[in-house]
Amino acid sequence: MYLLGYDVGSSSVKATLLEAETGIVTASASSPKKEMLITARAPGWAEQSPALWWEHIKKATAEILTASRIDPAEIAAIGISYQMHGLVLTDRNGQVLRDAIIWCDSRAVEIGEKAAKAIGEEKCLKRLLNFPGNFTASKLKWVMEHEPDIFKRTRKIMLPGDYIAFRLTGRIKTTPSGLSEGILWDFQERQVATLVLDQYGIDRDLLPEVVPTFSVQGELTTSAAAELQLTAGTKVSYRGGDQPNNALSLNVLEPGEIAATAGTSGVVYGIGEQSDYDPQSRVNTFVHVNNTPERPRYGVLLCLNGTGILNSWLKHNVMGGVEDYAQMNELASHVPVGARGLRILPYGNGAERTLGNRNINCSMHGLNFNTHHRAHLLRAGQEGIVFALNYGLDIMRRMNLKIEKVRAGNTNMFLSPLFASAFATVTGATVELYDTDGSQGAARGAGLGAGIYKNYNEMFVGLKRTGTIEPDKNTAGIYQQAYQDWLKTLRRQLG
């Protein structure tokens, strides 16, 4: 018996086939091999075609079926992880009306700011645990104001994961966790946030039906099965936003546990049992995937948009013939801590929540033509990402979240020994690395949702820790001085 997990990101779609009994990966694939296209029709915008996600789901599925040679009928359940905060609009026939407005699009910042004032900032924080900000609800309001013809034709709005589940099952549904990430969930009333809908003039009927995160949410239709070469009737039994799901994949479910990821964006996600919030909404609190009324679980999310995308930009625009990230890591490792005074602020991928939804773009400071070369840029890039994450972690620390042990997948930026060591040393946290990723987490979640796993302990069979990185006492002082220099630069840039 097998479980199939999809992780639909903004860079690629990854699929993993997991043997349910052992938790061992049978096959995995990602598509495309290079980053998916993100369209920016205006500064600060970011859009993707949902058809692109479906195309690469088909390609990744075909690849794992070819590699594994299993009978598709042996796949018992499917789970979905997806890029958070996106907006998909469909008409009465389920046809997509425009490209999805995705997570790093910052066009709705001003709309969210006005809504927070109109609703009342204190009421927003108490009932939504966030300001409406640049999240899904505010993006929908932007469409209402700027694309009224499209809005009039809209019959359902969906998060990216809701749309993929719809393509698989023909059923339009969402979850409390998903609604909370769109700032459409009232934590006080434990229902859809009518105070946001009323403020924006959004009809409740535009939202999907709400179902539990772990549940049979539909079955694979005949047409979807034919496109994917899978078996009709296969259960679709889990969906989660990429960061809650990343935490799930790392068995981060209980208060005090912390998950981190450093892909296109960088995220630290801490679990709490109290509905706490940052008074300025610079980090955000959402419903975690294992939340229940009896055992509340909330995820506090710190997001840095400009993470792996900075490393990718350096690779494609600075490195010339160097095609391997491992080579870049090796070059950077020969430069001392602090990159000889070169500092990079990695805020070049839209409005940043930790900066109060400001978009200050990426900038380099202290560049000396006689001192610095490309290896210094690589080192300063990785350090700048770590410093920016630590800046956000300081906000979480003020919310009484303890940052002592962090779990991360042994992937993306954490594949860099320099980055992993710098992260541990600057934050003071022990980093545990695991051989897992979002698509594995989605597969495990599907097993629980379909009743194949009876509890969380069973769900994590086969999860392996691959390494532990402790803070480096020898470089801690040097890193702290470099961080303070970087912090002064950021404060000057912010004015």
C-alpha positions as CSV (number, residue, x, y, z in Angstrom):
1,M,0.0,0.0,0.0
2,Y,1.3,3.4,-1.0
3,L,0.6,7.1,-0.2
4,L,1.1,9.9,-2.8
5,G,1.9,13.4,-1.7
6,Y,2.1,16.5,-3.9
7,D,3.8,19.7,-2.8
8,V,2.7,22.5,-5.2
9,G,5.1,25.4,-4.7
10,S,5.8,28.5,-6.7
11,S,9.1,27.1,-8.0
12,S,8.1,23.6,-8.8
13,V,5.8,20.7,-8.1
14,K,7.2,17.8,-6.1
15,A,5.6,14.4,-5.9
16,T,6.5,11.6,-3.5
17,L,5.3,8.0,-3.3
18,L,5.6,6.6,0.2
19,E,5.3,3.0,1.3
20,A,2.6,3.3,4.0
21,E,3.8,0.5,6.3
22,T,7.5,1.5,6.5
23,G,7.3,5.3,5.7
24,I,10.1,4.7,3.2
25,V,10.2,6.8,-0.1
26,T,9.6,4.5,-3.1
27,A,10.0,7.3,-5.7
28,S,10.0,11.1,-5.9
29,A,10.1,13.6,-8.7
30,S,9.9,17.3,-9.3
31,S,8.7,19.3,-12.3
32,P,9.9,21.5,-13.9
33,K,13.6,21.0,-13.4
34,K,14.1,24.7,-13.3
35,E,11.9,27.2,-11.5
36,M,8.4,27.7,-12.7
37,L,7.6,31.1,-14.4
38,I,6.2,33.8,-12.1
39,T,4.7,36.7,-14.1
40,A,5.1,40.3,-12.8
41,R,2.9,42.6,-14.9
42,A,3.6,45.5,-12.6
43,P,6.2,46.1,-9.8
44,G,5.3,44.2,-6.7
45,W,2.9,41.8,-8.6
46,A,3.4,38.0,-8.8
47,E,1.1,35.7,-10.7
48,Q,1.0,32.1,-11.9
49,S,-1.3,30.1,-14.1
50,P,-3.1,27.3,-12.2
51,A,-2.9,25.3,-15.4
52,L,0.9,25.4,-15.0
53,W,0.5,23.7,-11.6
54,W,-1.7,21.0,-13.1
55,E,0.7,20.4,-16.0
56,H,3.6,19.8,-13.7
57,I,1.5,17.6,-11.4
58,K,0.9,15.4,-14.4
59,K,4.6,15.4,-15.3
60,A,5.8,14.6,-11.8
61,T,3.2,11.8,-11.4
62,A,4.3,10.2,-14.7
63,E,7.9,10.3,-13.5
64,I,7.3,8.6,-10.2
65,L,5.0,5.9,-11.8
66,T,7.7,5.2,-14.4
67,A,10.4,5.0,-11.7
68,S,8.4,2.9,-9.2
69,R,6.6,0.6,-11.7
70,I,3.8,0.1,-9.1
71,D,0.2,-0.6,-9.9
72,P,-1.6,2.7,-9.4
73,A,-4.4,0.8,-7.7
74,E,-2.0,0.3,-4.8
75,I,-2.1,4.0,-4.0
76,A,-4.5,4.3,-1.1
77,A,-4.6,8.0,-0.6
78,I,-3.4,11.4,-1.9
79,G,-2.4,14.4,0.1
80,I,-1.7,18.0,-1.0
81,S,0.7,20.7,0.2
82,Y,0.5,24.0,-1.5
83,Q,1.9,27.6,-1.6
84,M,0.0,29.6,0.9
85,H,-2.0,32.9,0.6
86,G,-2.7,32.6,-3.1
87,L,-6.0,33.4,-4.8
88,V,-7.7,31.4,-7.6
89,L,-11.0,32.6,-9.0
90,T,-13.3,30.3,-11.0
91,D,-16.6,30.8,-12.8
92,R,-19.9,28.8,-12.5
93,N,-18.3,26.0,-14.6
94,G,-15.1,25.8,-12.5
95,Q,-13.0,27.5,-15.2
96,V,-10.2,29.7,-14.0
97,L,-10.9,33.4,-14.7
98,R,-7.4,34.9,-14.4
99,D,-3.9,33.8,-13.3
100,A,-3.6,33.2,-9.6
101,I,-2.3,36.1,-7.5
102,I,0.3,34.3,-5.4
103,W,1.9,34.6,-2.0
104,C,4.7,37.1,-2.8
105,D,2.4,39.5,-4.7
106,S,2.1,42.8,-2.7
107,R,-0.5,44.7,-4.6
108,A,-3.1,44.6,-1.8
109,V,-1.0,46.0,1.0
110,E,-2.8,49.3,1.1
111,I,-6.2,47.6,1.0
112,G,-5.3,45.6,4.0
113,E,-4.1,48.6,5.9
114,K,-7.3,50.5,5.3
115,A,-9.4,47.4,6.4
116,A,-7.5,47.1,9.7
117,K,-8.3,50.7,10.6
118,A,-11.9,50.4,9.5
119,I,-12.5,47.1,11.5
120,G,-10.3,48.3,14.4
121,E,-6.8,47.1,14.9
122,E,-7.6,45.7,18.4
123,K,-10.6,43.7,17.1
124,C,-8.5,42.4,14.2
125,L,-5.8,41.1,16.5
126,K,-8.2,39.6,19.0
127,R,-10.4,37.8,16.5
128,L,-8.1,37.3,13.5
129,L,-4.8,37.3,15.3
130,N,-3.5,39.3,12.3
131,F,-4.3,42.4,10.3
132,P,-6.0,41.7,7.0
133,G,-2.7,42.7,5.4
134,N,-1.7,41.5,2.0
135,F,-3.4,38.1,2.4
136,T,-6.0,36.3,0.3
137,A,-9.0,38.3,1.4
138,S,-7.3,41.6,0.5
139,K,-6.3,40.2,-2.8
140,L,-9.9,39.4,-3.6
141,K,-10.9,42.9,-2.7
142,W,-8.3,44.2,-5.1
143,V,-9.9,42.2,-7.9
144,M,-13.3,43.5,-6.9
145,E,-12.0,47.1,-7.2
146,H,-9.7,46.8,-10.3
147,E,-11.2,43.9,-12.3
148,P,-15.0,44.2,-11.7
149,D,-15.9,42.2,-14.8
150,I,-13.8,39.2,-13.6
151,F,-15.2,39.6,-10.0
152,K,-18.8,39.6,-11.3
153,R,-18.2,36.3,-13.1
154,T,-16.6,34.7,-10.0
155,R,-18.6,32.0,-8.3
156,K,-15.9,30.4,-6.1
157,I,-12.5,31.5,-4.8
158,M,-9.9,29.0,-3.8
159,L,-6.5,28.7,-2.3
160,P,-4.0,27.0,-4.6
161,G,-4.4,23.7,-2.7
162,D,-8.2,24.0,-2.8
163,Y,-7.9,24.3,-6.6
164,I,-5.7,21.3,-7.0
165,A,-8.1,19.2,-4.8
166,F,-10.9,20.5,-7.1
167,R,-9.0,19.3,-10.2
168,L,-8.5,15.9,-8.5
169,T,-12.0,15.4,-7.1
170,G,-14.4,17.8,-8.7
171,R,-15.3,19.1,-5.3
172,I,-14.7,22.6,-4.0
173,K,-13.7,22.6,-0.3
174,T,-11.3,24.3,2.1
175,T,-10.1,23.9,5.7
176,P,-10.0,26.1,8.8
177,S,-6.2,26.2,8.5
178,G,-6.5,27.4,4.9
179,L,-9.1,30.0,5.8
180,S,-6.9,31.3,8.6
181,E,-4.0,31.8,6.2
182,G,-6.3,34.0,4.0
183,I,-7.3,36.0,7.1
184,L,-10.8,34.6,6.7
185,W,-11.1,32.7,10.0
186,D,-12.5,34.1,13.2
187,F,-10.5,32.5,16.1
188,Q,-12.9,33.8,18.7
189,E,-16.1,32.5,17.0
190,R,-14.3,29.5,15.4
191,Q,-15.9,30.1,12.0
192,V,-15.6,32.0,8.8
193,A,-14.6,35.6,9.6
194,T,-17.8,37.5,8.7
195,L,-16.2,40.8,10.0
196,V,-13.7,40.6,7.1
197,L,-16.4,39.5,4.5
198,D,-18.6,42.4,5.6
199,Q,-15.8,44.9,5.5
200,Y,-14.9,43.9,2.0
201,G,-18.4,43.3,0.7
202,I,-17.6,39.6,-0.1
203,D,-20.5,37.1,-0.3
204,R,-20.0,34.1,2.0
205,D,-21.2,31.9,-0.9
206,L,-17.9,32.7,-2.7
207,L,-16.0,30.6,-0.1
208,P,-15.8,26.8,-0.4
209,E,-17.3,24.4,2.1
210,V,-15.1,23.9,5.2
211,V,-13.9,20.4,6.0
212,P,-11.3,19.0,8.5
213,T,-7.7,19.0,7.4
214,F,-7.4,15.3,8.0
215,S,-10.5,13.7,6.3
216,V,-11.6,12.1,3.1
217,Q,-12.3,15.3,1.1
218,G,-13.2,13.6,-2.1
219,E,-12.2,10.9,-4.5
220,L,-10.2,11.0,-7.7
221,T,-12.6,11.5,-10.6
222,T,-12.5,9.4,-13.8
223,S,-11.2,12.3,-15.9
224,A,-8.5,13.3,-13.4
225,A,-7.4,9.7,-13.1
226,A,-7.1,9.4,-16.8
227,E,-4.9,12.5,-17.0
228,L,-2.7,11.3,-14.2
229,Q,-2.7,7.6,-15.1
230,L,-4.0,6.9,-11.6
231,T,-7.0,4.9,-10.3
232,A,-10.4,6.6,-10.1
233,G,-11.9,6.6,-6.6
234,T,-8.5,7.0,-4.9
235,K,-9.1,9.0,-1.7
236,V,-7.9,12.6,-1.4
237,S,-7.6,12.9,2.4
238,Y,-5.3,15.8,3.4
239,R,-4.4,19.3,2.4
240,G,-2.2,21.9,4.2
241,G,-0.4,25.1,3.4
242,D,3.2,24.6,2.7
243,Q,4.5,25.9,6.0
244,P,2.0,24.1,8.3
245,N,2.7,21.1,6.2
246,N,6.4,21.5,6.4
247,A,6.0,21.5,10.2
248,L,3.9,18.3,9.9
249,S,6.6,16.7,7.8
250,L,9.1,17.3,10.6
251,N,6.7,16.1,13.4
252,V,6.4,19.6,14.7
253,L,2.9,19.5,16.2
254,E,3.2,20.5,19.9
255,P,3.8,23.7,21.8
256,G,7.4,24.7,21.9
257,E,8.4,22.8,18.8
258,I,9.9,24.8,15.9
259,A,10.2,24.1,12.2
260,A,12.2,26.0,9.6
261,T,12.5,26.0,5.8
262,A,14.7,27.9,3.5
263,G,13.4,27.5,-0.1
264,T,12.3,30.4,-2.3
265,S,11.1,32.0,0.9
266,G,12.5,31.4,4.4
267,V,10.1,30.5,7.2
268,V,10.3,29.7,10.9
269,Y,7.1,28.2,12.2
270,G,6.6,27.8,15.9
271,I,3.7,25.9,17.7
272,G,1.8,27.4,20.6
273,E,-1.4,26.5,22.4
274,Q,-2.4,30.1,23.1
275,S,-3.9,32.5,20.5
276,D,-1.0,34.9,20.7
277,Y,-0.2,37.7,18.2
278,D,2.3,40.3,17.4
279,P,0.8,43.8,18.0
280,Q,2.2,45.0,14.6
281,S,1.2,41.7,12.8
282,R,4.8,41.3,11.5
283,V,4.7,37.6,12.2
284,N,1.4,35.8,11.8
285,T,-0.6,33.3,13.7
286,F,-2.6,30.6,11.9
287,V,-4.6,27.5,12.7
288,H,-2.2,24.6,12.7
289,V,-3.1,21.4,10.9
290,N,-3.7,19.5,14.1
291,N,-5.8,22.1,15.8
292,T,-9.0,20.9,17.5
293,P,-11.4,22.8,19.9
294,E,-10.3,20.4,22.7
295,R,-6.6,20.8,22.0
296,P,-5.9,24.2,20.3
297,R,-2.7,24.4,18.3
298,Y,-1.6,27.5,16.6
299,G,1.3,28.1,14.2
300,V,3.2,31.4,14.5
301,L,4.8,32.1,11.1
302,L,7.8,34.2,10.3
303,C,8.2,34.6,6.6
304,L,11.2,36.1,4.7
305,N,10.3,36.4,1.0
306,G,13.9,36.8,-0.2
307,T,15.7,33.6,0.7
308,G,16.5,30.9,-1.8
309,I,15.5,33.3,-4.5
310,L,18.5,35.5,-3.6
311,N,20.8,32.5,-3.9
312,S,19.2,31.6,-7.2
313,W,19.6,35.2,-8.4
314,L,23.3,35.2,-7.5
315,K,23.7,31.8,-9.3
316,H,22.1,33.0,-12.6
317,N,23.3,36.6,-12.7
318,V,26.7,36.6,-10.9
319,M,28.2,33.2,-11.1
320,G,28.7,32.8,-14.8
321,G,29.7,29.2,-15.5
322,V,29.1,27.9,-12.0
323,E,26.0,25.8,-12.2
324,D,26.2,23.9,-8.9
325,Y,25.0,25.3,-5.6
326,A,27.5,23.1,-3.8
327,Q,30.3,25.0,-5.7
328,M,28.8,28.3,-4.6
329,N,28.8,27.1,-1.0
330,E,32.4,26.0,-1.3
331,L,33.4,29.4,-2.6
332,A,31.5,31.2,0.1
333,S,33.1,29.1,2.8
334,H,36.6,30.5,2.0
335,V,35.4,34.1,3.0
336,P,35.6,35.0,6.7
337,V,32.5,35.6,8.8
338,G,31.1,39.1,8.0
339,A,32.3,38.9,4.4
340,R,34.9,41.7,5.1
341,G,32.2,44.3,5.7
342,L,29.9,43.5,2.8
343,R,26.3,43.4,3.9
344,I,23.2,42.3,1.9
345,L,19.6,43.1,2.8
346,P,17.7,40.3,1.1
347,Y,14.4,42.0,0.7
348,G,14.0,41.8,-3.1
349,N,10.9,39.6,-3.5
350,G,7.9,41.8,-2.6
351,A,6.5,43.4,0.5
352,E,8.0,41.9,3.7
353,R,5.7,41.2,6.7
354,T,8.6,41.6,9.2
355,L,9.1,45.1,7.9
356,G,5.5,46.1,8.3
357,N,4.6,45.1,4.7
358,R,7.2,47.5,3.3
359,N,9.0,46.7,0.1
360,I,12.5,48.1,0.4
361,N,14.0,45.8,-2.3
362,C,17.4,44.0,-2.0
363,S,20.4,46.2,-1.5
364,M,24.2,45.7,-1.0
365,H,26.2,47.9,1.4
366,G,29.9,48.3,1.9
367,L,30.9,46.9,-1.5
368,N,34.6,47.7,-2.2
369,F,35.9,47.1,-5.7
370,N,39.4,46.4,-4.5
371,T,38.4,44.1,-1.6
372,H,35.4,42.1,-2.7
373,H,34.8,39.5,-5.4
374,R,32.0,37.0,-6.1
375,A,32.8,34.8,-3.1
376,H,32.2,37.7,-0.8
377,L,28.8,38.3,-2.5
378,L,27.9,34.6,-1.9
379,R,28.9,34.7,1.8
380,A,27.1,38.1,2.4
381,G,24.0,36.7,0.7
382,Q,23.8,33.6,2.9
383,E,24.6,35.7,6.0
384,G,22.1,38.3,5.0
385,I,19.3,35.7,4.9
386,V,20.3,34.3,8.3
387,F,20.4,37.9,9.8
388,A,17.0,38.7,8.3
389,L,15.5,35.5,9.7
390,N,17.0,36.3,13.2
391,Y,15.5,39.8,12.9
392,G,12.1,38.2,12.6
393,L,12.9,35.6,15.3
394,D,13.4,38.5,17.7
395,I,9.7,39.4,17.2
396,M,8.7,35.8,18.0
397,R,10.9,35.8,21.1
398,R,9.0,38.8,22.3
399,M,5.8,36.7,22.0
400,N,7.5,34.3,24.5
401,L,8.2,31.6,21.9
402,K,11.4,29.8,22.9
403,I,13.8,29.3,20.0
404,E,16.1,26.5,21.4
405,K,15.7,23.6,19.0
406,V,14.7,23.9,15.4
407,R,13.9,21.1,13.0
408,A,14.4,21.5,9.2
409,G,14.5,19.3,6.2
410,N,17.9,18.6,4.8
411,T,17.1,20.5,1.6
412,N,17.3,23.9,-0.1
413,M,19.5,26.4,1.8
414,F,20.0,23.9,4.7
415,L,22.1,21.8,2.2
416,S,24.7,24.5,2.7
417,P,26.9,23.7,5.7
418,L,27.8,27.4,5.9
419,F,24.1,28.5,6.0
420,A,23.1,25.8,8.6
421,S,26.0,26.6,10.9
422,A,25.4,30.4,10.6
423,F,21.7,29.9,11.3
424,A,22.5,27.8,14.5
425,T,25.2,30.2,15.7
426,V,23.3,33.5,15.1
427,T,20.0,32.2,16.5
428,G,21.6,30.2,19.3
429,A,19.4,27.2,18.4
430,T,20.4,23.6,17.9
431,V,19.3,22.6,14.3
432,E,18.1,19.1,13.7
433,L,18.0,18.0,10.0
434,Y,15.6,15.4,8.7
435,D,15.4,13.5,5.5
436,T,12.0,14.7,4.5
437,D,10.2,17.4,2.6
438,G,6.7,18.8,2.0
439,S,5.6,16.1,-0.4
440,Q,6.5,13.4,2.1
441,G,4.5,15.4,4.7
442,A,1.5,15.5,2.4
443,A,1.7,11.7,1.9
444,R,1.9,11.1,5.6
445,G,-1.1,13.5,6.2
446,A,-3.1,11.6,3.6
447,G,-2.4,8.3,5.5
448,L,-3.8,9.8,8.7
449,G,-6.8,11.4,6.9
450,A,-7.7,8.2,5.2
451,G,-7.5,6.2,8.5
452,I,-4.5,4.2,7.4
453,Y,-2.5,5.6,10.3
454,K,-4.5,5.5,13.5
455,N,-2.5,8.2,15.3
456,Y,0.4,10.7,14.9
457,N,3.0,8.2,16.2
458,E,2.1,5.8,13.4
459,M,2.2,8.6,10.8
460,F,5.9,9.3,11.4
461,V,7.2,5.7,10.9
462,G,10.4,5.9,8.9
463,L,11.2,9.6,9.6
464,K,15.0,9.8,10.0
465,R,17.2,12.5,11.5
466,T,20.3,13.0,9.3
467,G,22.3,15.5,11.3
468,T,22.5,18.0,14.2
469,I,24.2,21.4,14.1
470,E,25.1,23.1,17.3
471,P,25.9,26.8,17.6
472,D,29.6,27.4,17.0
473,K,31.1,28.9,20.2
474,N,34.2,29.9,18.4
475,T,32.5,32.2,15.9
476,A,29.5,33.3,18.0
477,G,31.0,36.6,19.0
478,I,32.1,37.5,15.5
479,Y,28.7,36.6,14.1
480,Q,26.9,38.7,16.7
481,Q,29.1,41.7,15.8
482,A,28.3,41.1,12.1
483,Y,24.6,40.9,12.9
484,Q,24.7,44.1,14.8
485,D,26.4,45.8,11.8
486,W,23.8,44.4,9.5
487,L,21.0,45.5,11.8
488,K,22.4,49.1,11.8
489,T,22.3,49.0,8.0
490,L,18.7,47.8,7.9
491,R,17.6,50.5,10.4
492,R,19.2,53.2,8.2
493,Q,17.5,51.8,5.1
494,L,14.2,51.8,6.9
495,G,14.8,55.4,8.0
